[in-house]
C-alpha cells in the first residue's frame, strides 16, 4: 500500500494544551490517529513524526521511503529556507498545512518561505485541514494535473486533467463562502473521478474575499477561466461542444451565474462567452443571496461589499433573481446540510422551473454539506447519472 509521511514541527507536540482557542483541543496523538484514518480512506498508509528540531525534519524529508509528505512546519514556516530547500530537493510531492488562519494573524505569520516548494498550502481550516492535505496529495498521486494560468494574478490558475483527445469537459468551482482559506483542493477528488470516467476536468481557482476577490472580480475570474478552455483546447483537443459546470456551495452560485452567460441580454460583468456552458450541476448551491445573508458570519455581505451601492447587484449575482439561467441544470442537496439550508435549493428549483429552465432536483435525507463532494457518495453518483 502506498504511504504518506506526516511531519509536524516545533511546539505542535503541545496540541490540545497550547492556546486551544487558536489550535483546538485535539492532541497530537489524536491528530495522528485521525490522519491515519483519513489516509486509509483513500488507500494510503501513514507514518507520523513530530520534532522541535529543524534538522530532524530535514532528515525525515531526505530519508523518506514514502510517496508524499504532509507537513506543518510550525514557526519554521516563516524563516527556514533550509526546510524549503529540503522539500524542493525531494522527489516527493508535499502539501503544507496550518491549523490557524495564518493570513489573518500577526503580519509575520502570513509569510511562508516553505510554500513555494509545496504543491499546495492549506490553512485556517482547523484540524480538518490535515484531511484536506491528505486528499490533495492522494488525488495528485492518483492522477497528476497540469496547472495553467489564465491571468496575471496568482489565483488565476486551474488544474487540467485530460484522459484522451476530444474529451468533453467538466469545470469545477469550489465553495467556501468565497473566502481565501478555501481553495480548489476541495474539488480534487471529483476532478479525478470524472477524468477516470472520460471527462477532461478543469479545476479552477479564482480571487476570493481577502485576496482581491468579491463581486464582480470573482465572477470575472470564473468567466476568464472558462473561456481559457479555448486556448487549452489548442494543445489538448478538448470537445467544447459539451462543457458542464460543477459548483459546490458558493461555487454553485458561481456556476449558475457562469451558466447564464450568453443567455441574458444584460448582465455584469460581461456576456458573449467564448466557451458557453451546456449544463450546470449545483451541489448545495447558494442560489438566493438575499436569503443567505445570515449564513457564515455575513459571508454574502462580505462578498458583495464592493458592489453594495449597485442597485442591480442581486439581479446580477443571485441565481434566484436572474433566472432563467438558460442551460440544463441538476441541483442536489442534503436535508442535513447546516451550512446552506436545503430550502435554498427547494425554492430555487421551483422558481427556475416556473421561469422555463430545465431543472432536475435531487434531495437526500440525512446528507450533509461536504458529503456532496465525496466521489463515492450516492449524491454525486446521482448527479452524474442525471447528467448522462
Legacy VTK file of the C-alpha trace (Angstrom):
# vtk DataFile Version 3.0
C-alpha trace
ASCII
DATASET POLYDATA
POINTS 388 float
0.000 0.000 0.000
1.388 3.476 -0.822
2.449 5.598 2.128
2.266 9.235 3.176
4.622 10.871 5.657
3.110 13.298 8.175
5.607 15.789 9.639
4.761 18.195 12.440
7.231 20.844 13.557
8.038 22.800 16.720
5.530 23.206 19.543
2.942 21.033 17.831
3.597 18.375 20.464
1.639 20.782 22.669
-1.549 20.444 20.623
-4.582 20.181 22.863
-2.889 22.238 25.581
-1.304 25.192 23.761
-3.715 28.070 23.058
-6.781 25.895 22.420
-8.785 28.883 21.151
-6.370 29.047 18.198
-5.280 25.440 17.764
-8.231 23.482 19.167
-8.428 20.726 21.779
-7.193 17.791 19.665
-3.928 16.332 20.989
-1.024 15.216 18.816
-1.804 11.545 19.461
-5.436 12.115 18.477
-4.418 14.069 15.376
-2.089 11.322 14.186
-4.832 8.728 14.643
-7.285 10.886 12.701
-4.748 11.307 9.904
-4.227 7.548 9.680
-7.959 7.153 9.229
-8.173 9.863 6.559
-5.207 8.381 4.701
-6.674 4.886 4.917
-9.977 6.106 3.453
-8.157 6.988 0.217
-5.900 3.913 0.164
-2.723 5.095 1.927
-0.756 4.073 4.981
0.536 6.965 7.053
3.740 7.359 9.061
3.820 10.280 11.501
6.632 12.140 13.258
6.983 15.369 15.245
10.083 17.254 16.309
11.027 20.628 17.741
14.368 20.470 15.878
14.853 21.702 12.321
17.468 19.067 11.445
15.132 16.234 12.447
12.512 17.488 9.984
15.087 17.743 7.206
16.352 14.233 7.933
12.803 12.902 7.773
12.257 14.519 4.366
15.541 13.185 2.996
15.131 9.679 4.404
11.554 9.384 3.250
10.544 5.970 1.922
7.080 7.435 1.297
5.077 8.629 -1.708
4.134 12.090 -0.457
4.512 14.449 2.503
2.004 16.417 4.572
3.917 18.946 6.647
3.063 21.540 9.258
6.426 23.263 9.811
5.194 25.330 12.764
7.183 28.538 13.188
9.877 27.212 10.809
7.340 28.129 8.122
8.339 31.751 8.294
12.127 31.605 8.141
13.533 28.117 7.468
14.984 28.239 3.987
16.778 25.014 4.865
13.394 23.323 5.182
12.311 24.895 1.890
15.429 23.543 0.203
14.862 20.047 1.581
11.308 19.973 0.258
12.331 21.473 -3.088
15.097 18.886 -3.452
12.831 15.983 -2.553
11.221 13.958 -5.368
8.088 13.652 -3.228
5.107 15.981 -3.652
4.287 17.826 -0.440
1.365 19.789 0.973
1.860 22.417 3.679
-0.837 22.573 6.377
-1.575 25.108 9.110
-4.364 24.788 11.654
-4.920 28.511 12.162
-5.583 31.202 9.589
-2.005 32.430 9.298
-3.063 35.151 6.834
-5.200 36.871 9.443
-2.915 36.744 12.486
0.310 38.681 13.152
1.869 40.048 9.974
4.986 37.905 10.322
2.914 34.712 10.291
1.386 35.484 6.900
4.633 34.797 5.035
5.721 31.225 4.315
9.149 30.553 2.859
8.169 26.888 2.567
5.042 27.138 0.403
6.905 27.678 -2.880
8.333 24.161 -2.529
4.903 22.589 -1.919
2.076 21.502 -4.147
-0.418 23.470 -2.022
-0.733 25.356 1.241
-3.841 24.727 3.313
-4.557 26.981 6.278
-7.328 28.254 8.503
-9.455 25.094 8.471
-8.593 23.734 11.884
-7.612 20.090 12.279
-9.731 19.254 9.207
-7.024 20.929 7.112
-4.878 17.837 7.588
-7.600 15.707 5.971
-7.763 18.111 3.034
-3.976 17.971 2.678
-4.087 14.177 2.587
-6.874 14.218 -0.012
-4.972 16.758 -2.109
-1.890 14.538 -2.149
-3.910 11.395 -2.864
-5.601 12.999 -5.873
-2.273 14.249 -7.202
-0.672 10.836 -6.856
-3.639 9.059 -8.428
-3.822 11.333 -11.475
-1.466 14.339 -11.668
-2.784 17.519 -13.222
-1.068 20.215 -15.232
-1.533 23.702 -13.812
-2.226 26.566 -16.219
-2.610 30.310 -15.713
-5.438 32.309 -17.256
-4.363 35.692 -15.911
-1.536 37.515 -14.084
-2.853 37.110 -10.521
-1.535 34.127 -8.512
-5.120 32.965 -8.009
-5.919 32.960 -11.734
-4.914 29.333 -12.234
-6.517 25.942 -12.799
-5.609 22.258 -12.811
-6.277 20.372 -16.038
-6.638 16.618 -16.448
-7.277 15.257 -19.954
-7.815 11.492 -20.199
-7.947 11.387 -24.011
-8.202 13.708 -27.029
-11.646 15.124 -27.774
-12.888 14.622 -24.209
-15.918 16.646 -23.101
-15.158 18.995 -20.218
-16.261 19.475 -16.638
-15.281 22.748 -14.968
-15.111 22.631 -11.160
-15.849 25.636 -8.944
-15.136 25.107 -5.257
-17.071 26.507 -2.328
-16.038 28.077 0.963
-18.289 31.155 1.056
-15.894 32.920 -1.361
-13.227 33.210 1.410
-9.496 32.913 0.756
-8.714 29.972 3.055
-10.856 27.679 0.891
-9.262 26.652 -2.383
-9.658 24.343 -5.354
-8.208 21.372 -3.473
-11.788 20.816 -2.241
-12.799 19.601 -5.710
-9.719 17.465 -6.441
-11.351 14.128 -5.807
-14.313 14.911 -8.055
-11.936 16.143 -10.758
-10.033 12.847 -10.657
-13.276 10.873 -10.544
-14.643 12.336 -13.781
-11.254 12.234 -15.529
-11.144 8.489 -14.892
-14.634 8.310 -16.416
-13.537 10.012 -19.645
-14.159 13.711 -18.993
-11.481 16.365 -19.096
-11.561 18.213 -15.775
-10.645 21.884 -15.340
-10.484 22.635 -11.600
-10.190 26.389 -11.310
-9.090 28.880 -8.695
-10.355 32.434 -8.500
-9.724 35.542 -6.438
-11.636 35.360 -3.182
-12.594 37.669 -0.328
-9.299 38.502 1.355
-7.175 38.043 -1.791
-8.659 40.727 -4.019
-11.913 38.943 -4.796
-15.572 39.737 -4.207
-18.276 40.769 -6.625
-17.723 41.244 -9.538
-13.993 40.391 -9.518
-14.580 36.751 -8.597
-17.101 36.358 -11.416
-14.666 37.942 -13.879
-12.104 35.284 -12.961
-14.630 32.485 -13.424
-15.552 33.759 -16.868
-11.903 34.113 -17.854
-11.129 30.587 -16.646
-13.978 29.020 -18.594
-13.123 30.934 -21.759
-9.486 29.866 -21.368
-10.624 26.383 -22.375
-10.493 27.667 -25.953
-6.753 28.260 -25.513
-6.177 24.956 -23.723
-8.015 23.119 -26.495
-5.368 24.195 -28.996
-2.904 21.828 -27.321
-5.238 19.287 -25.721
-8.042 18.941 -28.320
-10.989 19.292 -25.978
-14.605 18.727 -27.032
-16.054 22.155 -26.246
-19.496 21.224 -27.533
-20.135 19.723 -24.073
-18.991 21.892 -21.174
-20.503 21.127 -17.755
-20.031 23.494 -14.831
-19.915 21.802 -11.411
-20.213 24.150 -8.441
-20.432 23.378 -4.733
-21.891 25.830 -2.204
-20.574 29.305 -3.129
-19.134 27.647 -6.218
-22.712 26.685 -7.069
-23.662 30.362 -7.171
-20.722 30.981 -9.487
-21.599 28.005 -11.690
-25.208 29.140 -12.126
-24.033 32.671 -12.876
-21.477 31.435 -15.416
-24.013 29.083 -16.993
-26.245 32.056 -17.731
-23.581 33.898 -19.714
-24.831 34.417 -23.235
-28.455 33.760 -22.220
-29.111 37.173 -20.698
-29.410 40.373 -22.676
-27.912 42.428 -19.860
-25.508 41.247 -17.223
-22.415 42.417 -15.446
-19.620 41.571 -15.778
-19.995 40.865 -19.477
-21.773 38.387 -21.704
-20.901 36.721 -25.027
-18.745 33.877 -23.693
-16.114 32.313 -25.889
-16.961 28.934 -24.339
-20.649 28.633 -23.383
-21.754 26.018 -20.874
-24.233 23.310 -21.810
-25.102 22.085 -18.293
-24.717 23.096 -14.647
-24.502 20.757 -11.663
-25.228 22.652 -8.459
-24.170 20.829 -5.281
-25.915 22.606 -2.403
-25.584 25.887 -4.296
-26.068 29.255 -2.646
-28.846 30.214 -5.031
-30.531 33.044 -3.112
-28.035 35.628 -1.881
-30.667 37.682 -0.088
-31.830 34.598 1.774
-28.244 33.615 2.625
-27.170 36.871 4.288
-27.329 35.323 7.755
-25.080 32.389 6.822
-21.421 32.030 7.854
-20.996 35.302 9.752
-22.163 37.580 6.967
-20.278 35.967 4.081
-22.735 37.251 1.469
-22.352 40.882 2.584
-18.566 40.479 2.539
-18.728 39.015 -0.970
-20.954 41.852 -2.251
-19.241 44.634 -0.281
-17.584 46.302 -3.261
-20.895 46.348 -5.152
-23.120 47.253 -2.201
-24.278 50.552 -3.741
-25.165 48.865 -7.017
-28.955 48.588 -7.052
-28.937 45.660 -9.513
-26.351 43.543 -7.689
-28.841 40.775 -6.843
-30.133 40.720 -10.407
-26.536 40.225 -11.487
-25.238 37.836 -8.813
-28.100 35.943 -7.156
-29.303 32.963 -9.236
-32.898 33.059 -7.990
-33.043 36.722 -9.036
-31.670 36.298 -12.550
-33.395 33.095 -13.697
-33.889 31.680 -16.274
-30.280 30.526 -16.496
-30.884 29.038 -19.936
-28.979 25.738 -19.676
-29.792 22.294 -18.293
-29.423 22.190 -14.511
-29.040 19.395 -11.971
-29.447 20.578 -8.382
-28.508 18.274 -5.485
-28.922 18.994 -1.774
-28.960 17.115 1.535
-31.515 17.626 4.289
-28.803 17.542 6.998
-26.917 20.488 5.479
-26.178 23.006 8.251
-24.062 25.284 6.039
-26.516 26.011 3.224
-30.129 25.178 4.145
-31.901 22.747 1.833
-34.709 25.274 1.488
-32.400 27.302 -0.776
-32.435 24.574 -3.424
-36.087 23.696 -2.939
-37.155 27.279 -3.616
-34.679 27.740 -6.446
-35.739 24.579 -8.299
-39.409 25.615 -8.135
-38.690 29.143 -9.326
-36.342 28.047 -12.112
-38.879 25.583 -13.486
-41.583 28.241 -13.403
-39.226 30.521 -15.337
-38.834 27.860 -18.040
-35.471 26.347 -17.104
-34.829 22.614 -17.460
-34.090 21.614 -13.856
-33.659 18.187 -12.266
-33.705 18.326 -8.462
-32.494 15.542 -6.150
-32.780 15.711 -2.369
-31.064 13.281 0.011
-32.192 12.596 3.555
-29.593 12.877 6.326
-26.840 14.024 3.942
-24.652 16.946 4.998
-22.891 19.705 3.087
-19.497 18.114 2.450
-20.756 14.640 1.527
-21.839 16.048 -1.834
-18.204 16.404 -2.936
-17.267 12.871 -1.944
-16.966 10.955 -5.239
-18.141 7.750 -3.530
-21.368 9.337 -2.298
-24.767 8.400 -3.665
-25.496 12.104 -4.143
-22.561 12.636 -6.507
-23.246 9.459 -8.448
-26.882 10.502 -8.811
-25.799 13.857 -10.249
-23.585 12.097 -12.798
-26.363 9.701 -13.722
-28.763 12.589 -14.230
-26.212 14.284 -16.475
-25.775 11.273 -18.732
LINES 1 389
388 0 1 2 3 4 5 6 7 8 9 10 11 12 13 14 15 16 17 18 19 20 21 22 23 24 25 26 27 28 29 30 31 32 33 34 35 36 37 38 39 40 41 42 43 44 45 46 47 48 49 50 51 52 53 54 55 56 57 58 59 60 61 62 63 64 65 66 67 68 69 70 71 72 73 74 75 76 77 78 79 80 81 82 83 84 85 86 87 88 89 90 91 92 93 94 95 96 97 98 99 100 101 102 103 104 105 106 107 108 109 110 111 112 113 114 115 116 117 118 119 120 121 122 123 124 125 126 127 128 129 130 131 132 133 134 135 136 137 138 139 140 141 142 143 144 145 146 147 148 149 150 151 152 153 154 155 156 157 158 159 160 161 162 163 164 165 166 167 168 169 170 171 172 173 174 175 176 177 178 179 180 181 182 183 184 185 186 187 188 189 190 191 192 193 194 195 196 197 198 199 200 201 202 203 204 205 206 207 208 209 210 211 212 213 214 215 216 217 218 219 220 221 222 223 224 225 226 227 228 229 230 231 232 233 234 235 236 237 238 239 240 241 242 243 244 245 246 247 248 249 250 251 252 253 254 255 256 257 258 259 260 261 262 263 264 265 266 267 268 269 270 271 272 273 274 275 276 277 278 279 280 281 282 283 284 285 286 287 288 289 290 291 292 293 294 295 296 297 298 299 300 301 302 303 304 305 306 307 308 309 310 311 312 313 314 315 316 317 318 319 320 321 322 323 324 325 326 327 328 329 330 331 332 333 334 335 336 337 338 339 340 341 342 343 344 345 346 347 348 349 350 351 352 353 354 355 356 357 358 359 360 361 362 363 364 365 366 367 368 369 370 371 372 373 374 375 376 377 378 379 380 381 382 383 384 385 386 387
